[in-house]
Amino acid sequence: MAIIKFINLTILYFLLPAITDISLYAQTVTETRTANGGANTAALIFAGSANQTITLPANGAVFGNITIDKSAGRNTITLAGGDLICNGIVKFNNGLIKTGTDNALVLTNISGDTGLGFIHSVAAGNRSHVVGNVRQNLKYSIITEYARNEFPVGDTVNYRPAALTFHTPLSTTSGKYGIFATVSHSNTRPTGTAGFPLVDAIAYGTPINGYPSFYWSIKIDSTLGLTPYDLELTAAGALPSEVYLGDVSSNRVKIIRRRGTNLDMEYIWNLQGNKDSYDNRVTGDMPTVIALNSKGGLSKVGSIFTYGYGGICPCFYIYVHVIYGNSSKGIENTSVTLIPLSGSTMTAVSNIYGDFYFSNFNYSDYENIMRGNYTGSAAKYGGWGGVTGADALIVSRHIAGISLLDGLPLIVADVNNSGSIDGADVVSIVRRAVGFDNAFIAGDWKFEFQTDTITNASNKLISISGMCVGDVNASYGLSSNSSFAKNSAFVKLTGGEVTRVNLNNTCEFPVRTLSPMAIGAVTLRINFPSHLVSYEGISTKLDGLMSRVEDGAITVGWVDTSGRHAAQFNANEELFRLKFTTKSQQGTCAIALDTLSEFVDAEGTPIASVNLAAPTVEIGNIPSTVALLQNYPNPFNPSTTINYELPSSSVVRLIVCDILGREVAILENNQKDAGYYSTTFNGEKLSSGVYFARMTIQPIEPSSGLNRSTVKVIKLILSK
């Protein structure tokens, strides 16, 4: 056998000998030989692990035997253009053929033969069939086996073939009708309830009033009138909650049909055949429903066919959507329970989109729910967050009567579950945002059922809103991996000047804003290298600021508890100062912010693009020379940091003078050991202008190499 491998090429089959077999591994293949070009006995083999697309002429392309032998069952061969026509046998081993709406895999059905035009030889764990349309010429025979027309269709996971058998007991011939049938399967819930219930369709007194979430479409290109036939529908992978196998084997599951497509809801549902002429079977856990000697349903317009059963009514369904606050973001892993006024309790858990359906319930349950005669509850499995200082500020504004909360935000504001909103809730929110507390008395989640609406004549939509307790501004959303993630404005911290400090000494990180801000609340999570330094505390002008350290991270929270007075900061003004003690290891110490950091304005709205600055600290050995480093920031208002270095123990006098040489501040006037030092000059009571910092060093141990006084001067610019 000649095997030719094509990779992303156009295949001109009229140039190949008729005996040539073709194995296709490429992702994209174009066939140019048409169905009108004569018989083609070349075998076509689809192999490899790539998903493939084969583009066919508008009037189709003919091959001999076709083999589907992909590496995995999830691998696909997509047909584009016209039909893929097999005049031999299609062998399904592994992999899926996907068709479009208007093309098909066309099988050759040989009359007077038990052959089906295909062989379904699929090993355990594999899957191989057609997801889309299968077309073949219908055959008939007095011998039932010769009269079988099977269509190897299914969804992307399950094999769900349909079979039409035209056995003619009054005829001794076998042949073809010259009529083509096209069959497809859809893993979609049918629509419409016209004609329901189908009275006495299962047994006397037992109607059909339900169907599952899948169906088959069957369409022929001519007419067969009321020619009798057996219709056989197999549904591997059908959910036990939708298809009860005991009812299948006892022939209490029937086939129902209605005219047109799934969108043609105006047509009524009909029982296929006679209710007493069913011969169902169950193979393992795979149901097959068979209507014997049935008539009707086959036409050029087409019909949809599915299972029909009674006692429950999954043809009606309640669609539940669980959303976060007033957003459109779904909440996963939420257990929702509906309790009709009378009837059975129903519970389900939402998927990653926050959706699920309730079905398989009786008429009285459904009628109660449709009329609003039910109660409901919801509970979230895992996950909580979104609570920052912004939420505490919004609650403070509610307490002050500035901006009142209502609905679910009002419910989640009562974190202490006291029945009222007060200052205790504000404090509790800040404490949990910072990390002092790991739970609220009110729990982690609250839900409320929103207004119910009827989506059509048969289905109901129930929308449920949920929010994390304390997250009154509903700032949480769903991330790409379906876990909750904070929606916050961007806060950036840049490294400023480099300062040096000794081992086993104290150091400070003044954090300043680079632009003016009016802050109503702040939540920051600051990471630091805990192997180099130990956190000692924080100083700030923000009254009531809370901080907590754990595992190399400092969480800071502050809120204007009055709800009326935002904290004002100028450009380059210090927000707060972090204090550390260095350890016995040299290295570079810098702090950084994570995505939980947020500043909000006086109304609780996140401030966009906040830029902060902090120094980088080099932790090392004793310096070799005296140094008075330039202050930062400079210009400043009202405070600035001045660093200096001493190579030996010395008496240090550091003063600030104005341009006339008059002393305005004494920053240092005492003895210091060798090392790196930092001090702060506050010019709050001074006028704008130029000042000078003058440092005089008198060594205590002249033998150290520094044996005389040293004077250093830098210029400071105070700009208000």
C-alpha positions as CSV (number, residue, x, y, z in Angstrom):
1,M,0.0,0.0,0.0
2,A,1.4,3.4,-1.0
3,I,1.1,5.9,1.9
4,I,1.6,9.5,1.0
5,K,1.9,12.0,3.9
6,F,0.7,15.6,3.1
7,I,1.4,18.5,5.3
8,N,-0.6,21.7,4.6
9,L,-0.9,21.0,0.9
10,T,-3.7,20.9,-1.7
11,I,-4.2,17.3,-2.8
12,L,-4.9,16.8,-6.5
13,Y,-6.3,13.3,-6.5
14,F,-6.9,13.2,-10.2
15,L,-3.1,13.0,-10.5
16,L,-2.9,9.9,-8.3
17,P,-3.5,6.3,-9.3
18,A,-6.9,4.9,-8.2
19,I,-5.1,2.3,-6.1
20,T,-3.2,4.9,-4.0
21,D,-4.2,5.1,-0.4
22,I,-3.7,8.4,1.5
23,S,-2.8,8.8,5.2
24,L,-3.4,12.4,6.4
25,Y,-1.5,13.8,9.4
26,A,-1.7,17.5,8.4
27,Q,-3.8,20.0,10.2
28,T,-5.3,21.6,7.0
29,V,-6.0,19.6,3.8
30,T,-7.9,20.7,0.7
31,E,-9.4,18.1,-1.7
32,T,-10.1,19.2,-5.3
33,R,-11.6,16.0,-6.8
34,T,-15.4,16.2,-7.0
35,A,-18.0,13.6,-6.6
36,N,-18.8,13.9,-10.3
37,G,-15.3,12.8,-11.3
38,G,-16.0,9.1,-11.2
39,A,-15.4,6.3,-8.7
40,N,-12.4,6.6,-6.5
41,T,-11.1,3.5,-4.7
42,A,-8.4,5.3,-2.8
43,A,-8.5,4.6,0.9
44,L,-8.4,7.6,3.2
45,I,-6.8,7.3,6.6
46,F,-7.0,10.1,9.3
47,A,-4.2,9.6,11.8
48,G,-1.9,11.5,14.2
49,S,-2.6,13.7,17.2
50,A,-3.4,17.0,15.4
51,N,-7.0,18.3,15.0
52,Q,-7.5,18.4,11.3
53,T,-9.7,20.2,8.8
54,I,-10.4,18.9,5.3
55,T,-11.9,21.2,2.8
56,L,-14.0,19.5,0.2
57,P,-15.6,20.6,-3.1
58,A,-19.1,22.0,-2.9
59,N,-20.6,18.8,-4.5
60,G,-18.5,16.5,-2.4
61,A,-15.5,14.1,-2.8
62,V,-15.6,10.3,-3.1
63,F,-13.2,7.8,-1.5
64,G,-13.1,4.1,-1.0
65,N,-12.6,2.9,2.6
66,I,-12.1,5.6,5.2
67,T,-10.4,5.0,8.6
68,I,-10.6,7.2,11.6
69,D,-7.6,6.3,13.7
70,K,-6.5,9.4,15.6
71,S,-4.2,9.3,18.6
72,A,-6.9,10.3,21.1
73,G,-10.7,10.3,21.1
74,R,-10.8,14.0,21.6
75,N,-8.9,14.6,18.3
76,T,-11.2,15.9,15.6
77,I,-11.5,15.9,11.8
78,T,-13.6,18.9,10.7
79,L,-15.3,18.7,7.3
80,A,-15.5,22.0,5.5
81,G,-17.2,22.7,2.2
82,G,-19.1,19.7,0.7
83,D,-19.8,16.1,1.7
84,L,-17.2,13.4,2.4
85,I,-18.6,10.4,0.5
86,C,-17.4,6.9,1.2
87,N,-18.2,4.2,-1.4
88,G,-16.7,1.5,0.8
89,I,-16.6,1.1,4.6
90,V,-15.9,3.8,7.2
91,K,-14.0,2.3,10.1
92,F,-14.3,4.2,13.4
93,N,-11.3,3.4,15.7
94,N,-10.5,6.7,17.5
95,G,-11.3,10.3,17.0
96,L,-14.4,12.4,16.0
97,I,-15.6,13.6,12.6
98,K,-17.3,17.0,12.9
99,T,-19.5,18.3,10.1
100,G,-21.0,21.6,9.4
101,T,-24.8,22.4,9.3
102,D,-25.0,21.8,5.5
103,N,-22.5,19.0,4.9
104,A,-22.3,15.4,6.0
105,L,-20.4,12.1,6.1
106,V,-22.2,10.0,3.4
107,L,-22.3,6.2,3.9
108,T,-22.8,3.6,1.2
109,N,-25.6,1.3,2.3
110,I,-25.6,-1.9,0.3
111,S,-29.0,-3.5,-0.3
112,G,-29.4,-7.2,0.3
113,D,-26.5,-7.1,2.8
114,T,-26.3,-6.9,6.5
115,G,-23.5,-4.3,6.2
116,L,-24.1,-0.8,7.6
117,G,-21.6,1.1,5.5
118,F,-19.4,1.5,8.6
119,I,-17.7,-0.5,11.4
120,H,-17.7,0.9,14.9
121,S,-14.6,-0.8,16.4
122,V,-13.8,1.5,19.4
123,A,-11.7,0.2,22.3
124,A,-12.5,1.0,25.9
125,G,-11.5,4.6,26.8
126,N,-11.6,5.7,23.1
127,R,-14.5,7.4,21.3
128,S,-15.1,7.7,17.5
129,H,-18.3,8.7,15.7
130,V,-19.8,11.7,13.9
131,V,-20.6,14.9,15.7
132,G,-23.0,16.4,13.1
133,N,-24.7,14.9,10.1
134,V,-24.6,11.4,8.7
135,R,-26.4,10.7,5.4
136,Q,-27.2,7.5,3.6
137,N,-29.6,5.9,1.0
138,L,-32.3,4.0,2.9
139,K,-32.6,0.3,2.2
140,Y,-35.5,-2.2,2.9
141,S,-35.8,-6.0,3.1
142,I,-38.0,-8.8,4.3
143,I,-34.9,-9.8,6.3
144,T,-34.7,-7.5,9.3
145,E,-30.9,-7.5,9.4
146,Y,-30.7,-6.4,5.7
147,A,-33.3,-3.6,6.3
148,R,-31.3,-1.8,9.0
149,N,-30.0,1.7,8.4
150,E,-27.8,2.9,11.3
151,F,-26.3,6.3,11.7
152,P,-23.1,6.6,13.9
153,V,-23.8,9.9,15.5
154,G,-23.2,11.3,19.0
155,D,-21.9,14.3,21.0
156,T,-18.3,15.1,21.7
157,V,-18.2,12.4,24.5
158,N,-20.9,9.9,24.0
159,Y,-21.9,7.5,21.1
160,R,-25.6,7.9,20.5
161,P,-26.5,6.2,17.2
162,A,-30.0,6.1,15.6
163,A,-31.3,3.3,13.5
164,L,-34.2,3.0,11.0
165,T,-35.3,-0.5,10.0
166,F,-37.7,-0.9,7.1
167,H,-38.6,-4.6,7.0
168,T,-41.4,-5.5,4.5
169,P,-43.0,-8.8,5.5
170,L,-45.2,-8.8,2.4
171,S,-42.3,-8.5,0.0
172,T,-39.6,-11.0,-1.0
173,T,-37.3,-8.4,-2.4
174,S,-34.5,-6.3,-0.9
175,G,-33.5,-2.9,-2.3
176,K,-33.3,0.8,-1.8
177,Y,-36.0,3.5,-1.7
178,G,-33.7,5.9,-3.6
179,I,-34.3,8.2,-0.6
180,F,-31.5,9.7,1.5
181,A,-32.0,10.3,5.2
182,T,-29.8,12.7,7.2
183,V,-29.5,12.1,11.0
184,S,-27.7,14.2,13.7
185,H,-27.6,14.3,17.4
186,S,-27.7,17.3,19.7
187,N,-26.7,17.4,23.3
188,T,-29.1,20.3,23.9
189,R,-32.4,20.4,25.7
190,P,-35.3,20.3,23.4
191,T,-37.8,23.2,23.6
192,G,-41.6,23.5,23.6
193,T,-44.4,21.8,25.5
194,A,-47.2,22.0,22.9
195,G,-49.3,18.8,23.2
196,F,-48.2,18.0,26.7
197,P,-49.1,16.0,28.6
198,L,-49.5,13.1,26.1
199,V,-52.4,11.4,27.8
200,D,-52.1,7.6,28.5
201,A,-48.9,7.5,26.3
202,I,-47.0,5.3,28.8
203,A,-49.9,3.3,30.1
204,Y,-53.5,3.9,30.9
205,G,-53.6,6.9,33.4
206,T,-49.9,7.6,33.0
207,P,-49.1,10.5,30.6
208,I,-45.8,11.5,29.0
209,N,-44.8,14.9,30.4
210,G,-41.1,15.1,30.2
211,Y,-38.0,14.7,28.1
212,P,-34.2,14.7,28.7
213,S,-31.5,17.3,27.6
214,F,-30.7,15.8,24.2
215,Y,-32.4,14.9,20.9
216,W,-31.9,13.5,17.4
217,S,-32.8,15.3,14.1
218,I,-34.0,13.1,11.2
219,K,-34.7,14.5,7.7
220,I,-35.3,12.7,4.4
221,D,-35.1,14.2,0.9
222,S,-38.4,12.8,-0.4
223,T,-41.4,11.2,1.2
224,L,-42.2,7.8,2.6
225,G,-45.7,8.6,3.7
226,L,-46.8,6.1,6.4
227,T,-44.3,3.4,5.5
228,P,-43.8,1.5,8.8
229,Y,-40.4,1.3,10.3
230,D,-38.6,0.5,13.6
231,L,-36.9,3.5,15.2
232,E,-34.0,2.8,17.6
233,L,-32.3,5.5,19.7
234,T,-29.3,4.8,21.9
235,A,-28.1,7.3,24.5
236,A,-24.8,6.3,26.1
237,G,-23.9,8.6,29.0
238,A,-27.5,9.7,29.7
239,L,-27.7,11.0,33.2
240,P,-29.5,8.7,35.7
241,S,-31.4,11.8,36.9
242,E,-32.9,12.1,33.4
243,V,-33.2,8.6,32.2
244,Y,-34.1,5.9,34.7
245,L,-32.8,2.6,33.4
246,G,-35.5,0.6,35.2
247,D,-38.2,2.5,33.3
248,V,-36.3,1.9,30.0
249,S,-36.1,-1.8,30.5
250,S,-39.8,-2.0,31.5
251,N,-40.8,0.0,28.3
252,R,-42.0,2.9,30.3
253,V,-39.7,5.3,28.3
254,K,-41.0,6.0,24.9
255,I,-39.9,8.0,21.8
256,I,-41.6,11.3,21.1
257,R,-41.3,13.6,18.1
258,R,-42.3,17.0,16.8
259,R,-42.0,18.6,13.4
260,G,-39.3,21.0,12.3
261,T,-36.1,22.0,14.2
262,N,-35.6,22.6,17.9
263,L,-36.6,26.3,17.3
264,D,-40.0,25.4,16.0
265,M,-41.7,25.3,19.4
266,E,-45.2,25.8,18.0
267,Y,-45.5,22.2,16.7
268,I,-47.0,19.7,19.0
269,W,-45.3,16.6,20.5
270,N,-46.5,13.2,19.4
271,L,-45.9,9.6,20.6
272,Q,-43.8,7.6,18.1
273,G,-45.8,4.5,17.3
274,N,-48.0,2.6,19.6
275,K,-47.3,2.7,23.3
276,D,-47.6,-1.1,23.5
277,S,-45.2,-1.7,20.6
278,Y,-41.9,-1.0,22.3
279,D,-38.9,-3.4,22.8
280,N,-36.4,-1.4,24.8
281,R,-33.1,-2.8,26.1
282,V,-30.4,-1.7,28.5
283,T,-26.8,-2.8,27.8
284,G,-24.7,-2.1,30.9
285,D,-25.7,1.4,31.8
286,M,-26.6,2.3,28.1
287,P,-30.3,2.7,27.3
288,T,-31.8,2.0,23.9
289,V,-35.4,2.8,23.2
290,I,-37.0,1.0,20.3
291,A,-40.4,1.9,18.7
292,L,-41.6,-1.1,16.6
293,N,-43.6,-0.8,13.4
294,S,-44.1,3.0,13.9
295,K,-45.3,5.4,11.3
296,G,-44.8,9.1,10.5
297,G,-42.2,11.6,11.5
298,L,-40.0,11.2,8.3
299,S,-40.3,14.2,6.0
300,K,-38.4,16.7,4.0
301,V,-39.1,19.3,6.6
302,G,-37.6,17.0,9.3
303,S,-38.4,16.3,12.9
304,I,-36.7,16.1,16.2
305,F,-36.9,12.9,18.3
306,T,-36.2,12.3,21.9
307,Y,-37.1,10.1,24.9
308,G,-40.5,10.7,26.6
309,Y,-41.4,9.7,30.1
310,G,-43.8,10.6,32.9
311,G,-44.2,11.3,36.6
312,I,-41.5,14.0,36.4
313,C,-41.4,17.0,34.1
314,P,-37.8,17.9,33.1
315,C,-39.3,19.4,29.9
316,F,-39.9,22.2,32.3
317,Y,-36.8,23.5,34.0
318,I,-35.8,26.2,36.4
319,Y,-32.7,28.0,35.4
320,V,-30.8,29.4,38.4
321,H,-28.1,32.0,38.0
322,V,-26.0,33.0,41.1
323,I,-24.3,36.4,40.7
324,Y,-22.0,38.5,42.8
325,G,-23.9,41.6,43.9
326,N,-25.5,43.4,41.0
327,S,-22.8,42.4,38.6
328,S,-23.0,39.7,35.9
329,K,-20.2,37.6,37.4
330,G,-21.3,34.1,38.4
331,I,-20.4,32.5,41.7
332,E,-19.3,28.9,41.5
333,N,-19.7,26.2,44.2
334,T,-22.9,27.7,45.6
335,S,-25.4,25.2,47.0
336,V,-29.0,26.4,46.3
337,T,-32.0,24.8,47.9
338,L,-35.6,25.4,46.7
339,I,-38.5,24.3,48.9
340,P,-41.9,24.4,47.3
341,L,-44.9,25.2,49.6
342,S,-45.8,21.5,49.2
343,G,-43.6,19.0,47.5
344,S,-40.0,17.9,47.4
345,T,-36.9,19.9,48.4
346,M,-34.5,20.5,45.5
347,T,-30.8,21.2,45.9
348,A,-28.1,21.8,43.3
349,V,-24.6,23.3,43.2
350,S,-23.6,26.0,40.7
351,N,-20.9,25.5,38.1
352,I,-17.9,27.8,37.3
353,Y,-20.3,30.2,35.6
354,G,-22.7,30.4,38.6
355,D,-25.4,28.4,36.6
356,F,-27.4,25.2,37.0
357,Y,-30.8,23.8,36.1
358,F,-33.4,22.3,38.3
359,S,-35.4,19.6,36.5
360,N,-37.0,16.2,37.2
361,F,-39.7,17.5,39.5
362,N,-43.4,16.9,39.5
363,Y,-46.2,19.2,38.3
364,S,-47.3,20.3,41.8
365,D,-43.7,21.3,42.7
366,Y,-43.3,23.2,39.4
367,E,-46.7,25.0,39.7
368,N,-45.8,26.1,43.3
369,I,-42.5,27.5,42.1
370,M,-44.0,29.2,39.1
371,R,-46.4,31.0,41.3
372,G,-43.7,32.0,43.8
373,N,-44.9,29.6,46.5
374,Y,-41.5,28.5,47.7
375,T,-38.7,29.4,50.0
376,G,-35.0,29.2,49.2
377,S,-31.6,29.2,50.7
378,A,-28.0,29.3,49.4
379,A,-24.6,28.6,50.9
380,K,-21.2,29.1,49.3
381,Y,-18.5,26.4,49.6
382,G,-15.2,28.1,50.3
383,G,-13.8,31.5,49.4
384,W,-14.1,34.9,51.0
385,G,-12.5,38.3,50.5
386,G,-12.7,41.7,48.9
387,V,-12.9,43.4,52.3
388,T,-10.6,46.5,52.6
389,G,-10.6,49.9,54.3
390,A,-12.8,51.1,51.5
391,D,-15.7,49.0,52.8
392,A,-15.2,50.4,56.3
393,L,-15.3,53.9,54.9
394,I,-18.6,53.2,53.0
395,V,-20.1,51.8,56.2
396,S,-18.9,54.9,58.1
397,R,-20.6,57.2,55.5
398,H,-23.8,55.1,55.9
399,I,-23.7,55.6,59.7
400,A,-23.2,59.3,59.2
401,G,-26.2,59.5,56.9
402,I,-24.0,60.7,53.9
403,S,-24.6,57.8,51.6
404,L,-27.1,55.2,52.7
405,L,-26.8,51.5,51.9
406,D,-29.7,49.3,50.9
407,G,-30.3,45.8,49.6
408,L,-27.6,43.2,49.9
409,P,-24.8,45.7,50.6
410,L,-26.7,46.8,53.7
411,I,-27.1,43.1,54.8
412,V,-23.4,42.4,54.4
413,A,-22.4,45.6,56.3
414,D,-23.8,44.1,59.5
415,V,-20.7,42.0,60.0
416,N,-21.4,41.7,63.8
417,N,-25.0,40.3,63.0
418,S,-26.4,42.7,65.5
419,G,-29.4,43.8,63.4
420,S,-28.0,47.4,63.0
421,I,-25.0,49.1,61.5
422,D,-22.7,51.0,63.9
423,G,-19.1,51.8,64.6
424,A,-18.4,48.3,65.9
425,D,-19.0,47.0,62.3
426,V,-16.5,49.6,61.0
427,V,-13.8,48.4,63.5
428,S,-14.5,44.8,62.8
429,I,-14.1,45.3,59.0
430,V,-10.8,47.0,59.4
431,R,-9.6,44.4,61.9
432,R,-10.4,41.6,59.4
433,A,-8.9,43.5,56.5
434,V,-5.7,43.8,58.3
435,G,-5.8,40.2,59.6
436,F,-6.4,40.5,63.3
437,D,-9.6,38.6,62.9
438,N,-10.3,35.6,60.6
439,A,-14.1,35.5,60.8
440,F,-17.2,37.7,61.2
441,I,-20.0,36.8,63.6
442,A,-22.3,37.1,60.6
443,G,-20.3,34.5,58.7
444,D,-18.6,34.8,55.3
445,W,-21.5,35.0,52.7
446,K,-25.0,36.4,52.4
447,F,-27.5,35.7,49.6
448,E,-30.9,37.1,48.6
449,F,-33.3,35.8,45.9
450,Q,-34.0,38.5,43.3
451,T,-37.3,39.0,41.4
452,D,-38.4,35.9,39.5
453,T,-39.3,36.1,35.9
454,I,-40.9,33.8,33.4
455,T,-38.6,33.3,30.4
456,N,-41.2,31.5,28.2
457,A,-44.3,29.5,28.5
458,S,-42.5,26.7,30.3
459,N,-39.3,27.8,31.9
460,K,-38.5,29.9,34.9
461,L,-35.4,32.0,35.7
462,I,-34.4,32.6,39.3
463,S,-31.6,35.0,39.9
464,I,-29.7,34.9,43.3
465,S,-27.3,37.5,44.4
466,G,-24.5,36.7,46.9
467,M,-21.7,38.8,48.5
468,C,-18.9,38.3,50.9
469,V,-19.8,39.7,54.3
470,G,-18.1,43.0,54.8
471,D,-17.5,43.6,51.0
472,V,-20.1,46.3,50.8
473,N,-18.7,47.8,47.6
474,A,-18.8,44.3,45.9
475,S,-15.3,44.7,44.7
476,Y,-14.7,41.0,44.2
477,G,-14.9,39.3,40.8
478,L,-14.0,36.0,39.3
479,S,-10.5,35.4,38.0
480,S,-9.5,33.2,35.1
481,N,-9.0,30.2,37.4
482,S,-12.5,30.8,38.8
483,S,-11.2,31.8,42.3
484,F,-12.1,35.2,43.7
485,A,-9.7,38.0,43.0
486,K,-9.7,41.6,44.1
487,N,-10.7,44.4,41.6
488,S,-8.6,47.3,42.8
489,A,-6.9,50.4,41.4
490,F,-3.3,50.2,40.6
491,V,-0.8,51.1,43.4
492,K,2.9,51.3,42.5
493,L,5.8,51.5,44.9
494,T,9.2,52.6,43.4
495,G,12.5,52.4,45.0
496,G,14.0,55.7,46.0
497,E,17.4,56.6,47.3
498,V,19.8,54.0,48.6
499,T,20.7,54.2,52.3
500,R,23.1,52.1,54.3
501,V,22.8,50.6,57.7
502,N,24.9,48.3,60.0
503,L,24.2,44.8,60.8
504,N,22.2,44.3,64.0
505,N,21.0,47.9,63.9
506,T,17.8,49.8,63.4
507,C,16.6,51.2,60.1
508,E,13.6,53.1,58.8
509,F,11.6,53.1,55.6
510,P,9.8,56.4,55.1
511,V,7.0,55.8,52.5
512,R,5.9,58.9,50.7
513,T,3.3,59.8,48.0
514,L,4.6,61.3,44.8
515,S,1.5,63.3,44.2
516,P,-1.1,65.0,46.3
517,M,-3.9,62.8,47.7
518,A,-7.1,63.1,49.8
519,I,-7.4,59.7,51.4
520,G,-10.6,58.3,52.9
521,A,-9.3,54.8,53.6
522,V,-6.2,52.8,52.8
523,T,-5.4,49.1,52.8
524,L,-1.8,48.0,52.0
525,R,0.0,44.7,52.0
526,I,3.7,45.3,52.2
527,N,6.2,42.5,51.6
528,F,9.7,42.7,53.1
529,P,12.8,40.4,53.3
530,S,12.3,38.8,56.7
531,H,15.6,37.0,56.5
532,L,17.4,40.4,56.6
533,V,15.2,42.5,58.9
534,S,12.6,42.2,61.7
535,Y,9.6,44.5,61.8
536,E,9.4,46.7,64.8
537,G,6.5,49.1,64.1
538,I,5.0,52.0,62.2
539,S,4.6,55.7,62.8
540,T,2.1,58.0,60.9
541,K,-0.1,61.0,61.3
542,L,-3.1,58.8,60.4
543,D,-4.9,58.4,63.7
544,G,-6.2,54.9,64.4
545,L,-4.1,53.2,61.7
546,M,-3.8,49.4,62.3
547,S,-0.9,47.2,61.2
548,R,-0.2,43.5,61.5
549,V,2.9,41.4,60.4
550,E,3.0,37.8,59.4
551,D,5.4,35.7,57.3
552,G,7.3,38.7,55.8
553,A,4.2,40.8,55.1
554,I,2.8,43.8,56.8
555,T,-0.9,44.5,56.4
556,V,-1.9,48.2,57.0
557,G,-5.4,49.5,57.3
558,W,-6.9,52.9,58.1
559,V,-10.3,54.5,57.6
560,D,-11.8,57.9,58.2
561,T,-14.3,56.6,60.8
562,S,-16.3,59.9,60.6
563,G,-17.0,59.4,56.9
564,R,-16.5,63.1,56.5
565,H,-12.9,64.1,56.7
566,A,-10.4,62.7,54.3
567,A,-6.7,62.8,55.2
568,Q,-4.8,65.3,53.0
569,F,-1.3,64.6,51.8
570,N,1.0,66.8,49.6
571,A,3.3,65.6,46.9
572,N,6.4,63.9,48.4
573,E,4.9,64.0,51.9
574,E,5.5,61.0,54.1
575,L,2.5,58.7,54.6
576,F,4.1,56.6,57.2
577,R,7.4,55.2,58.4
578,L,8.2,51.6,58.8
579,K,10.8,50.6,61.5
580,F,13.0,47.5,61.3
581,T,15.9,45.9,63.0
582,T,18.6,44.5,60.8
583,K,19.8,41.0,61.4
584,S,23.4,39.6,61.1
585,Q,23.2,39.0,57.3
586,Q,24.4,41.4,54.6
587,G,22.1,42.2,51.7
588,T,19.8,44.6,50.0
589,C,16.5,45.3,51.7
590,A,13.6,46.7,49.7
591,I,9.9,46.6,50.4
592,A,7.2,45.9,47.8
593,L,3.3,46.0,47.5
594,D,1.0,43.2,46.4
595,T,-2.3,43.4,44.5
596,L,-4.4,43.8,47.7
597,S,-3.1,47.3,48.1
598,E,-5.7,50.1,47.6
599,F,-6.3,53.8,48.3
600,V,-9.8,55.2,48.2
601,D,-11.0,58.8,48.2
602,A,-13.5,60.5,50.6
603,E,-16.5,58.8,48.9
604,G,-14.9,55.3,48.9
605,T,-14.0,55.3,45.2
606,P,-10.6,53.7,44.5
607,I,-7.9,56.2,43.5
608,A,-6.4,55.2,40.2
609,S,-2.6,55.0,39.6
610,V,-1.2,55.8,43.1
611,N,2.5,56.2,43.0
612,L,4.5,55.7,46.2
613,A,8.3,55.8,46.9
614,A,10.5,54.3,49.6
615,P,14.2,53.9,49.9
616,T,16.3,50.8,49.4
617,V,18.6,49.8,52.3
618,E,22.0,48.3,51.9
619,I,22.8,46.2,55.0
620,G,26.6,45.8,55.4
621,N,29.8,46.5,57.3
622,I,31.2,49.7,58.8
623,P,31.7,52.5,56.3
624,S,35.3,53.6,55.4
625,T,34.8,57.4,55.3
626,V,32.6,60.1,56.8
627,A,29.6,60.9,54.6
628,L,26.6,63.3,54.8
629,L,24.3,62.1,52.0
630,Q,21.9,64.3,50.1
631,N,18.5,64.5,51.8
632,Y,15.4,62.9,50.2
633,P,13.0,64.0,49.0
634,N,14.5,67.3,48.0
635,P,12.6,69.7,47.5
636,F,10.4,68.5,50.4
637,N,7.3,69.5,52.4
638,P,7.3,69.4,55.3
639,S,9.8,66.6,56.2
640,T,12.8,65.0,54.6
641,T,15.3,62.2,55.5
642,I,19.0,62.8,56.0
643,N,21.5,59.9,56.1
644,Y,25.1,60.0,57.3
645,E,27.9,57.5,57.8
646,L,30.7,57.3,60.4
647,P,33.8,55.1,60.1
648,S,34.5,55.3,63.9
649,S,33.0,56.3,67.2
650,S,32.5,60.1,67.1
651,V,30.7,63.1,68.6
652,V,28.2,64.2,66.0
653,R,26.6,67.6,65.8
654,L,24.1,68.0,62.9
655,I,22.2,71.3,62.6
656,V,20.1,73.1,60.0
657,C,20.7,76.8,59.2
658,D,18.9,79.3,57.0
659,I,20.7,81.2,54.3
660,L,21.9,83.8,56.9
661,G,23.6,81.1,58.9
662,R,21.1,81.2,61.7
663,E,20.5,77.9,63.4
664,V,16.9,76.7,63.0
665,A,17.1,73.1,64.2
666,I,19.5,70.7,66.0
667,L,19.1,67.1,64.6
668,E,22.0,65.4,66.3
669,N,24.3,66.4,69.2
670,N,25.7,63.3,70.9
671,Q,28.1,60.5,70.6
672,K,27.6,57.8,67.9
673,D,29.3,54.5,67.2
674,A,30.7,53.7,63.8
675,G,27.9,52.9,61.3
676,Y,25.1,54.2,59.1
677,Y,22.5,56.6,60.5
678,S,19.3,58.3,59.4
679,T,17.4,61.2,60.8
680,T,14.4,63.3,59.9
681,F,14.1,67.1,59.5
682,N,10.6,68.5,59.8
683,G,10.2,72.1,58.4
684,E,6.5,72.4,59.2
685,K,7.0,75.6,61.1
686,L,9.5,77.2,58.7
687,S,8.9,79.2,55.6
688,S,9.7,78.0,52.1
689,G,13.3,78.6,51.0
690,V,16.8,77.3,51.0
691,Y,18.4,75.8,54.1
692,F,21.7,74.0,54.9
693,A,22.4,70.9,56.9
694,R,25.8,71.2,58.6
695,M,27.4,68.1,60.2
696,T,30.6,68.4,62.4
697,I,32.4,65.1,63.4
698,Q,34.9,64.9,66.2
699,P,36.5,61.4,66.4
700,I,36.8,59.8,69.9
701,E,39.6,57.4,68.8
702,P,42.1,59.3,66.6
703,S,44.1,56.1,66.0
704,S,41.3,54.8,63.8
705,G,42.5,56.9,60.9
706,L,40.1,59.8,61.6
707,N,42.2,62.1,63.8
708,R,40.6,65.5,63.3
709,S,37.3,67.3,63.1
710,T,35.4,67.0,59.8
711,V,32.6,69.3,58.5
712,K,30.1,68.3,55.8
713,V,27.3,70.5,54.4
714,I,24.3,69.8,52.1
715,K,21.6,72.1,50.7
716,L,17.9,71.6,51.5
717,I,15.0,73.1,49.7
718,L,11.7,73.5,51.5
719,S,8.8,74.1,49.1
720,K,5.3,74.7,50.4
